[in-house]
């Protein structure tokens, strides 16, 4: 019972993974008891997981429990439950990529390197989460494995955001404390925004991506969804092998030209959050960032280079009878992607570094603040219409794609709620490779924007 109460505290944002680890250290709960509570809740959940790994989870949690009792944890997150988007190879499980085409794929023989690194730190693998098929949608629907939709207090069913839909819902429902996703055009940041959790898109290459089913090799990257920025920072230190030293106080540039284009709840909560940051003493410049708007215009004029790579990856399947098993909306998007000129990809690759330098020069050390998504989670039922799905998917991905084009590490932070009970989000970003500085800046902002964030609490409310 105690473990279930603590799990619910995590679910409601009253504690994070770091606070849970502190309970382990004090002997107030064991990793095994907490894992059992998470497994029971995950088994009751609908469509969030594609595969659960209860035997592995219990074995890893029992070992972590003994280590904490002996005062010898492998890391700060020893015993903390983690889930993996079903693109990551986890030994003795099938990597489905959310597709019926891979329902009979052979089991992975070994863990992906990132999974193995987390295991060496003592983290407890609970299973593999649901996603848009082949990670090729920003909405998170999946007709094969079910859609892990979110429900408002009024009872309306909403799209969870994609493609890391199950990862976001696993955090929001308190089923694990960390969920690793992938992000090609917004697939960590968008579902984080819709579920009101923290999502961190790392710069490409920061984390080893071997053993991860690809979508677009030139744009794919990885990142966690979690309850707090400090959880992302702690995990980053574990996965990178070291923590980077703290940096000076951040300053920001808010692109209000983008914010002004958003739906009212996103816009109003965004301006309220910016005012809170200024009141707390942070320096904010308000102006359009030319490099972002250039990226938006280039995508609108030329198309998405990741779509070219996605079509190339799946061309053989599209030309086979197996194509009929695909999600019809994903299949159509792949077919449409095949009409793009390959020069879209080659031009992008040719100019990417030039665009990145222009962005870095323009920001001049400032952290960029933009809306994560221009709207809240859309109603689910209208998305069963093909044209509505396509239009909504484009709108949902629009503001995260430029950051992907420029390989900007980004942290999506909840910025408030709407009358409907849905969440809004702001995206904090920096030029490629400046991940440590971004995480520090986002954590400083979270202290203001998420005052109930457990990262700002010295103690956890005890059940």
C-alpha positions as CSV (number, residue, x, y, z in Angstrom):
1,X,0.0,0.0,0.0
2,X,2.8,2.4,0.9
3,X,4.5,1.8,-2.4
4,X,1.3,2.5,-4.3
5,X,0.7,5.8,-2.4
6,X,4.3,6.9,-3.4
7,X,3.6,5.8,-7.0
8,X,0.5,8.0,-7.0
9,X,2.6,10.9,-5.6
10,X,4.9,10.6,-8.6
11,X,1.9,10.4,-10.9
12,X,0.5,13.7,-9.5
13,X,3.9,15.4,-9.7
14,X,4.5,15.5,-6.0
15,X,7.9,13.8,-6.3
16,X,10.3,13.0,-9.1
17,X,12.9,10.2,-9.7
18,X,15.5,12.0,-7.6
19,X,13.1,12.3,-4.7
20,X,12.3,8.6,-5.1
21,X,15.9,7.7,-5.0
22,X,16.3,9.7,-1.8
23,X,13.5,7.5,-0.3
24,X,15.5,4.4,-1.4
25,X,18.6,5.8,0.3
26,X,16.8,6.4,3.6
27,X,15.3,3.0,3.5
28,X,11.7,4.3,3.5
29,X,10.8,2.2,0.5
30,X,12.6,-0.5,-1.6
31,X,13.1,-0.5,-5.3
32,X,11.4,-3.9,-5.4
33,X,8.3,-2.7,-3.6
34,X,8.1,0.4,-5.8
35,X,8.6,-1.7,-9.0
36,X,5.8,-4.1,-8.0
37,X,3.5,-1.1,-7.6
38,X,4.5,0.2,-11.1
39,X,4.1,-3.2,-12.7
40,X,0.6,-3.6,-11.2
41,X,-0.4,-0.2,-12.5
42,X,1.2,-0.8,-15.9
43,X,-0.7,-4.1,-16.3
44,X,-4.0,-2.2,-15.7
45,X,-3.1,0.6,-18.2
46,X,-4.5,0.5,-21.8
47,X,-2.2,0.7,-24.8
48,X,0.7,2.5,-23.0
49,X,3.0,-0.5,-23.2
50,X,3.5,-2.8,-26.1
51,X,5.7,-5.2,-24.1
52,X,6.1,-5.5,-20.3
53,X,9.2,-7.2,-18.9
54,X,8.1,-8.2,-15.4
55,X,10.7,-10.9,-14.8
56,X,13.6,-8.7,-15.7
57,X,12.1,-5.8,-13.7
58,X,11.7,-7.9,-10.5
59,X,15.2,-9.3,-10.8
60,X,16.8,-5.9,-11.4
61,X,14.7,-4.3,-8.6
62,X,15.6,-7.1,-6.1
63,X,19.3,-6.6,-6.9
64,X,19.0,-2.8,-6.5
65,X,17.2,-3.3,-3.1
66,X,20.1,-5.3,-1.8
67,X,22.6,-2.7,-3.0
68,X,20.7,0.1,-1.3
69,X,20.5,-1.9,1.9
70,X,24.3,-2.4,1.8
71,X,24.8,1.3,1.1
72,X,26.4,0.5,-2.3
73,X,24.1,1.7,-5.1
74,X,25.5,1.6,-8.6
75,X,24.2,5.2,-9.3
76,X,21.8,7.8,-8.0
77,X,19.1,6.1,-10.1
78,X,19.8,2.6,-8.9
79,X,16.4,0.9,-8.7
80,X,14.5,3.6,-10.6
81,X,12.0,2.2,-13.1
82,X,12.6,3.1,-16.7
83,X,10.7,2.3,-20.0
84,X,11.9,2.3,-23.5
85,X,10.1,3.4,-26.6
86,X,9.6,0.3,-28.8
87,X,12.3,1.3,-31.1
88,X,15.1,0.3,-28.6
89,X,16.3,-3.2,-28.6
90,X,15.8,-4.8,-25.2
91,X,17.2,-8.3,-24.9
92,X,14.6,-11.2,-25.3
93,X,11.9,-8.8,-26.6
94,X,10.7,-8.0,-30.0
95,X,11.3,-4.4,-31.4
96,X,8.0,-3.7,-33.2
97,X,8.5,-0.1,-34.1
98,X,4.7,0.1,-33.5
99,X,4.1,-1.7,-36.7
100,X,2.1,-4.8,-37.6
101,X,4.8,-5.6,-40.1
102,X,7.2,-6.3,-37.2
103,X,4.9,-8.3,-35.0
104,X,6.8,-11.5,-35.9
105,X,10.3,-9.9,-36.0
106,X,13.0,-12.0,-34.1
107,X,13.7,-11.1,-30.5
108,X,16.7,-8.9,-29.8
109,X,19.7,-10.8,-28.7
110,X,21.2,-8.1,-26.6
111,X,20.2,-4.7,-25.2
112,X,20.8,-1.6,-27.2
113,X,23.9,0.2,-25.8
114,X,21.9,2.9,-24.0
115,X,19.7,0.2,-22.4
116,X,22.8,-1.6,-21.3
117,X,24.3,1.6,-19.9
118,X,21.1,2.3,-17.9
119,X,21.2,-1.3,-16.6
120,X,24.8,-0.9,-15.5
121,X,23.6,2.1,-13.4
122,X,21.0,-0.2,-11.8
123,X,17.9,1.2,-13.5
124,X,15.0,-1.2,-13.7
125,X,13.6,-1.9,-17.2
126,X,9.8,-2.2,-16.9
127,X,9.1,-2.6,-20.6
128,X,8.7,-1.0,-24.0
129,X,6.2,1.8,-24.7
130,X,3.8,2.4,-27.6
131,X,4.4,4.8,-30.4
132,X,3.1,6.0,-33.8
133,X,4.0,3.4,-36.4
134,X,7.6,3.7,-37.4
135,X,7.7,6.9,-35.3
136,X,6.2,8.8,-38.3
137,X,3.5,11.0,-36.8
138,X,3.3,13.8,-34.3
139,X,-0.1,12.7,-33.0
140,X,0.5,9.2,-31.4
141,X,-2.3,7.2,-32.9
142,X,-1.7,3.5,-33.4
143,X,-4.4,1.2,-34.9
144,X,-2.4,-2.0,-34.4
145,X,-1.4,-1.7,-30.7
146,X,-4.1,0.8,-29.6
147,X,-3.8,4.5,-28.9
148,X,-2.7,5.6,-25.4
149,X,-5.1,8.5,-25.5
150,X,-5.4,11.1,-22.6
151,X,-8.7,12.0,-21.1
152,X,-9.7,15.4,-19.9
153,X,-11.6,16.0,-16.6
154,X,-14.7,16.5,-18.7
155,X,-14.2,13.1,-20.2
156,X,-13.1,14.0,-23.8
157,X,-10.5,11.7,-25.4
158,X,-7.5,13.5,-26.8
159,X,-4.5,12.5,-28.9
160,X,-1.4,11.8,-26.8
161,X,1.1,13.3,-29.2
162,X,3.7,11.4,-31.0
163,X,5.6,9.7,-31.8
164,X,6.7,8.8,-28.2
165,X,3.1,8.6,-27.1
166,X,3.4,5.7,-24.7
167,X,6.5,7.2,-23.1
168,X,4.7,10.4,-22.2
169,X,1.6,8.6,-20.9
170,X,3.8,6.3,-18.8
171,X,5.2,9.3,-17.0
172,X,1.9,11.1,-16.7
173,X,0.2,7.9,-15.3
174,X,3.1,7.2,-12.9
175,X,4.0,3.8,-14.4
176,X,7.8,4.6,-14.6
177,X,9.9,7.5,-13.5
178,X,12.0,7.8,-16.7
179,X,10.9,7.0,-20.3
180,X,13.3,7.1,-23.1
181,X,12.0,8.2,-26.5
182,X,13.3,9.3,-29.9
183,X,12.9,12.6,-31.6
184,X,13.2,13.2,-35.3
185,X,10.8,16.1,-35.8
186,X,9.3,16.6,-32.3
187,X,8.6,13.1,-31.0
188,X,9.8,13.7,-27.5
189,X,8.8,17.4,-27.1
190,X,5.2,17.1,-28.5
191,X,3.9,14.3,-26.3
192,X,5.6,15.9,-23.3
193,X,3.7,19.1,-24.1
194,X,0.3,17.3,-24.4
195,X,0.8,15.3,-21.2
196,X,2.2,18.1,-19.1
197,X,5.5,16.5,-18.4
198,X,9.2,17.4,-19.1
199,X,10.7,16.2,-22.4
200,X,14.3,16.6,-23.4
201,X,15.6,16.3,-27.0
202,X,19.3,15.8,-26.8
203,X,21.7,17.0,-29.5
204,X,22.4,14.3,-32.1
205,X,25.2,12.0,-31.0
206,X,25.0,12.9,-27.3
207,X,23.7,9.4,-26.6
208,X,24.7,6.2,-28.4
209,X,21.9,5.2,-30.8
210,X,23.0,1.7,-31.8
211,X,20.2,-0.8,-31.5
212,X,17.5,1.8,-32.1
213,X,15.2,1.3,-35.1
214,X,15.7,4.4,-37.3
215,X,13.3,6.8,-39.1
216,X,15.7,9.3,-40.6
217,X,19.3,8.8,-39.9
218,X,20.4,12.5,-40.5
219,X,17.7,13.8,-38.0
220,X,17.1,11.1,-35.4
221,X,18.1,11.7,-31.8
222,X,17.2,10.4,-28.4
223,X,15.9,11.9,-25.1
224,X,14.0,11.2,-21.9
225,X,10.5,12.2,-20.7
226,X,10.4,12.7,-17.0
227,X,8.8,14.7,-14.1
228,X,11.6,17.3,-13.6
229,X,14.5,18.9,-15.4
230,X,16.8,17.7,-12.6
231,X,15.8,14.1,-13.5
232,X,16.9,14.7,-17.0
233,X,20.2,16.2,-15.8
234,X,20.8,13.3,-13.5
235,X,20.1,10.8,-16.3
236,X,22.3,12.8,-18.6
237,X,25.2,12.5,-16.3
238,X,24.6,8.7,-16.0
239,X,24.4,8.2,-19.7
240,X,27.3,10.5,-20.6
241,X,29.5,9.2,-17.8
242,X,30.0,12.5,-16.0
243,X,28.3,15.6,-14.9
244,X,29.3,18.9,-16.4
245,X,30.1,21.9,-14.1
246,X,27.3,24.4,-13.4
247,X,27.3,27.5,-15.5
248,X,26.3,31.2,-15.0
249,X,22.8,32.5,-14.9
250,X,21.0,32.2,-18.3
251,X,19.4,34.9,-20.3
252,X,16.7,34.3,-22.9
253,X,15.3,35.4,-26.2
254,X,11.5,34.9,-26.5
255,X,10.2,34.6,-30.1
256,X,6.9,36.3,-29.6
257,X,6.2,36.3,-33.3
258,X,5.7,32.5,-33.0
259,X,3.9,32.9,-29.7
260,X,1.4,35.3,-31.1
261,X,0.4,32.7,-33.8
262,X,-0.7,30.2,-31.2
263,X,-4.1,29.3,-29.8
264,X,-5.3,31.4,-26.9
265,X,-4.4,29.1,-24.0
266,X,-0.8,28.5,-25.4
267,X,-0.3,32.2,-26.0
268,X,-1.8,33.5,-22.7
269,X,0.1,30.9,-20.6
270,X,3.2,31.6,-22.5
271,X,3.2,35.3,-21.9
272,X,2.3,34.7,-18.2
273,X,5.3,32.4,-17.9
274,X,7.6,34.9,-19.5
275,X,6.3,37.6,-17.1
276,X,7.1,35.2,-14.2
277,X,10.6,34.7,-15.4
278,X,11.2,38.4,-15.7
279,X,9.7,39.0,-12.2
280,X,12.2,36.4,-10.9
281,X,15.0,38.5,-12.3
282,X,15.8,36.8,-15.6
283,X,16.7,38.9,-18.6
284,X,14.5,38.3,-21.7
285,X,14.7,39.9,-25.1
286,X,11.5,39.8,-27.2
287,X,12.2,39.5,-30.9
288,X,11.8,37.1,-33.8
289,X,14.8,34.8,-34.3
290,X,15.5,35.0,-38.0
291,X,17.2,31.6,-38.2
292,X,14.1,29.9,-36.8
293,X,11.8,31.7,-39.3
294,X,14.2,30.9,-42.1
295,X,14.0,27.2,-41.1
296,X,10.2,27.3,-41.0
297,X,10.1,28.9,-44.5
298,X,12.6,26.4,-45.9
299,X,10.6,23.5,-44.7
300,X,7.4,25.0,-46.1
301,X,9.0,25.6,-49.5
302,X,10.9,22.4,-49.8
303,X,9.5,19.7,-47.6
304,X,10.8,17.8,-44.7
305,X,14.2,16.1,-45.4
306,X,13.4,13.4,-42.9
307,X,10.5,12.3,-45.0
308,X,12.9,11.6,-47.9
309,X,14.9,9.3,-45.6
310,X,11.8,7.7,-44.2
311,X,10.5,6.8,-47.7
312,X,13.9,5.4,-48.7
313,X,13.9,3.2,-45.5
314,X,10.4,1.8,-46.1
315,X,10.2,1.8,-50.0
316,X,10.5,-2.0,-50.3
317,X,7.7,-2.5,-47.8
318,X,5.5,0.1,-49.5
319,X,5.9,-1.8,-52.8
320,X,5.0,-5.1,-51.3
321,X,1.6,-6.7,-50.3
322,X,2.7,-6.1,-46.6
323,X,1.9,-2.4,-47.1
324,X,-1.8,-3.2,-46.5
325,X,-0.9,-4.0,-42.9
326,X,0.4,-0.5,-42.3
327,X,-1.5,2.2,-40.5
328,X,-3.2,3.7,-43.6
329,X,-2.4,7.3,-42.5
330,X,1.3,6.5,-42.0
331,X,1.3,4.6,-45.3
332,X,-0.1,7.6,-47.1
333,X,2.4,9.9,-45.5
334,X,5.2,7.6,-46.6
335,X,3.8,7.5,-50.2
336,X,3.5,11.3,-50.3
337,X,7.1,11.5,-49.0
338,X,8.2,9.4,-52.0
339,X,7.1,12.3,-54.3
340,X,9.7,14.7,-52.7
341,X,12.9,15.3,-54.6
342,X,16.0,13.6,-53.1
343,X,17.6,17.0,-53.5
344,X,15.6,18.1,-50.4
345,X,17.8,15.9,-48.3
346,X,21.0,16.6,-50.1
347,X,20.5,20.4,-49.9
348,X,19.7,20.1,-46.2
349,X,22.8,18.1,-45.5
350,X,24.9,20.6,-47.6
351,X,23.6,23.7,-45.7
352,X,23.0,22.4,-42.2
353,X,26.2,23.5,-40.6
354,X,25.9,26.9,-42.2
355,X,22.4,27.3,-40.8
356,X,23.6,26.2,-37.4
357,X,26.4,28.8,-37.3
358,X,23.9,31.5,-38.3
359,X,21.6,30.5,-35.4
360,X,24.5,30.4,-32.9
361,X,25.6,33.9,-34.0
362,X,22.1,35.3,-33.8
363,X,21.4,33.9,-30.3
364,X,24.8,35.0,-29.0
365,X,24.5,32.9,-25.9
366,X,20.9,33.5,-25.2
367,X,18.5,30.5,-24.6
368,X,15.6,30.6,-27.1
369,X,12.1,30.3,-25.8
370,X,9.3,29.3,-28.2
371,X,5.9,27.5,-27.9
372,X,6.4,23.7,-28.0
373,X,3.1,23.2,-29.9
374,X,0.7,26.0,-31.0
375,X,-2.3,24.1,-29.6
376,X,-3.3,21.8,-26.9
377,X,-3.9,18.1,-27.4
378,X,-6.6,17.7,-30.2
379,X,-9.7,15.7,-29.9
380,X,-9.2,12.1,-30.9
381,X,-12.3,11.2,-32.8
382,X,-12.0,13.8,-35.7
383,X,-8.5,12.4,-36.4
384,X,-10.0,9.3,-37.8
385,X,-10.7,11.4,-40.9
386,X,-7.6,11.2,-43.2
387,X,-7.6,14.9,-44.2
388,X,-8.1,16.1,-40.6
389,X,-5.4,13.8,-39.5
390,X,-2.9,15.1,-42.1
391,X,-3.7,18.8,-41.4
392,X,-3.5,18.4,-37.6
393,X,-0.3,16.4,-37.9
394,X,1.3,19.2,-39.9
395,X,0.2,21.8,-37.4
396,X,1.4,19.8,-34.5
397,X,4.9,19.3,-35.8
398,X,5.3,22.8,-37.2
399,X,7.1,24.5,-34.3
400,X,9.4,21.6,-33.3
401,X,10.6,20.8,-36.8
402,X,12.9,23.9,-37.1
403,X,14.8,22.9,-34.0
404,X,15.3,19.4,-35.4
405,X,16.5,20.9,-38.7
406,X,19.1,22.9,-36.8
407,X,19.8,20.1,-34.3
408,X,18.9,22.2,-31.3
409,X,18.7,20.4,-28.0
410,X,15.4,21.3,-26.5
411,X,13.5,21.0,-23.2
412,X,9.7,21.2,-23.2
413,X,8.4,22.6,-19.9
414,X,4.8,22.8,-18.9
415,X,3.7,26.4,-18.9
416,X,0.2,26.0,-17.5
417,X,-3.2,24.6,-18.2
418,X,-6.4,25.4,-20.2
419,X,-10.0,25.6,-19.1
420,X,-10.4,22.2,-20.7
421,X,-7.9,20.6,-18.3
422,X,-5.3,20.3,-21.0
423,X,-1.7,21.4,-20.8
424,X,0.4,24.0,-22.6
425,X,4.2,24.0,-22.9
426,X,7.2,26.3,-23.7
427,X,10.3,25.0,-25.4
428,X,13.7,26.1,-24.3
429,X,16.5,25.5,-26.9
430,X,20.1,26.2,-27.7
431,X,22.5,25.5,-30.6
432,X,23.6,22.0,-31.2
433,X,26.0,20.6,-28.6
434,X,25.1,23.0,-25.8
435,X,23.1,20.4,-23.9
436,X,24.6,21.0,-20.4
437,X,24.0,24.7,-20.6
438,X,20.5,24.1,-21.8
439,X,19.6,21.7,-19.0
440,X,21.0,24.1,-16.4
441,X,19.0,27.0,-17.9
442,X,15.8,24.9,-18.1
443,X,16.2,23.8,-14.5
444,X,16.6,27.5,-13.5
445,X,13.4,28.3,-15.4
446,X,11.6,25.3,-13.9
447,X,12.2,26.7,-10.4
448,X,10.0,29.6,-11.4
449,X,7.5,28.1,-13.8
450,X,6.9,24.8,-11.9
451,X,6.8,25.9,-8.2
452,X,5.3,22.6,-7.2
453,X,8.1,20.8,-9.0
454,X,9.7,18.3,-6.5
455,X,13.1,19.4,-7.7
456,X,12.5,22.6,-5.7
457,X,11.4,20.7,-2.5
458,X,13.8,19.8,0.3
459,X,11.6,17.0,1.5
460,X,8.9,14.7,0.1
461,X,5.4,14.6,1.6
462,X,5.3,11.3,3.4
463,X,2.2,9.0,3.1
